[in-house]
Amino acid sequence: MVDAFVNVSQHEGVPVSIMEAMAHGIPCIATDVGATAEIVNNENGILLEADFSIDRLVHSLKLVKTAQWEKKR
């Protein structure tokens, strides 16, 4: 089982890889760059600030392992 798809790039257009992960019910953790905010939201993933901290990323990874996110898959 895949817990999450993580895309923390600094530059992005419309990330097809994220759309493909979502099509399979995989929660996405991504940076708020380019058009990522158009497809990643609180219902299907976690949107990180462009200059996120490692602690924020670690916290996000822990969140997708919770029961709440298990139901969303």
N, C-alpha and C positions, 0 to 999 in steps of 0.2 A: 504494500500500500504506500502511496505517496502522501506525505503529510502536507507539503506546500511546494509551490513553485516560487522561487525567489529571483527577482530581476532588480538589481540595484545599480543599474547603469546611470551615468551622469547625463547622457544625451539619448533621446529616444524619439521615434516618430510615433506611429501607432503600432504597438508591440503585438505582432501576430502570435508570437510564442505564448503570450499571456492569454490571448483569446483561445488558443488551442488547449491550454491547461484548464481554463474555465469550462470548455466544452466537455471535459472529462470530470468535472466536479472537483477539481483541485483548487483549494484556496490559494490566492496569490498575494505575495508580499512584494511591493514594488515602490520605487521612488516616484515622487510627484514631479516628473519631467516630461516634456513633450505632451502627447495626448494620453498618457497613462491614466490620468484622473478621469478621463471619459469612460473608461471601462472597469477600473478598480474602485470599489467603494466598500463600506462597512458590511455589506451583505455578502460579498464574495471574496474579500481579502482585506489587506491592511495597506494603506498608502502612507509611505514614509516621506518625511521632508527630504528635499534634495541633499541637504547637508546633515543627514541623520547621524546619530552617534551609534557606536557599536552596541552600547547598552540597550538602545531603542530597538535595534535589530534582534538582539538576543531575546528581549521581552516579547517581541512580535512572534518569534519562532516558538516561544513557550505558549503563547496564546493559541496558536493553531493546533496545539496538542490537547486543548481542553475539550470537555464534553460539548460545549456550545458549538465549537467548530466541527466536531465529529458529526453533529446533526446536519450541518450545512453541506457536507460532502455528498 
